[in-house]
Amino acid sequence: MPSEQKIIVIPDGKICDYIDGKFRNDTPEEYVRQTIEKRLVNEHKYLPEQIRIEYTLQVGSNKPRADIVIWEEGADQTQGTIKLIIECKKETVDARKVSAPCHMSKR
């Protein structure tokens, strides 16, 4: 029996996210995020299951979204067990001059 091929049509102005497969707006910042996602998996050997995209955090009464969140392999994926939070900016942004919605750091 011949194998079925799946065809995905990506709408204009969108890209398919490397980790979760969702369509996202094709922006300079998104281009940076996709590059980082691919490097996390291919170079740093994180499993896609360890990574969440646009994860909502609870910071006091604020609920900022983190671009990329990583957990240890097999960990419960809760805010309290996050290993790494990554905030992406387009390449022309000087990261030293960006004020983040909250302090993001490696645990």
Backbone hydrogen bonds, N-H to C=O, Kabsch-Sander energy under -0.5 kcal/mol:
donor,donor_aa,acceptor,acceptor_aa,energy
7,I,5,Q,-0.5
8,I,6,K,-0.5
9,V,7,I,-0.5
10,I,8,I,-0.6
14,K,11,P,-1.7
15,I,24,R,-2.5
17,D,15,I,-0.6
17,D,22,K,-2.9
21,G,17,D,-1.3
24,R,15,I,-2.8
26,D,13,G,-2.7
27,T,25,N,-1.2
31,Y,27,T,-2.2
32,V,28,P,-1.7
33,R,29,E,-2.2
34,Q,30,E,-2.7
35,T,31,Y,-1.9
36,I,32,V,-2.3
37,E,33,R,-2.9
38,K,34,Q,-2.2
39,R,35,T,-2.0
40,L,36,I,-2.7
41,V,37,E,-1.8
42,N,38,K,-3.1
43,E,39,R,-2.0
44,H,39,R,-2.1
46,Y,40,L,-2.6
50,Q,47,L,-2.2
51,I,48,P,-1.3
52,R,69,V,-2.4
54,E,67,D,-1.9
55,Y,66,A,-1.4
57,L,64,P,-3.1
59,V,57,L,-0.6
59,V,62,N,-2.7
62,N,59,V,-2.2
66,A,55,Y,-3.1
68,I,86,I,-2.1
69,V,52,R,-2.4
70,I,84,L,-2.7
71,W,50,Q,-2.0
72,E,81,T,-0.5
75,A,72,E,-1.9
78,T,76,D,-1.7
81,T,78,T,-1.3
82,I,79,Q,-1.1
83,K,70,I,-2.8
84,L,70,I,-1.8
86,I,68,I,-3.2
88,C,86,I,-0.5
93,V,90,K,-2.1
95,A,93,V,-0.9
97,K,94,D,-2.3
98,V,95,A,-1.0
100,A,98,V,-0.7
107,R,83,K,-2.7
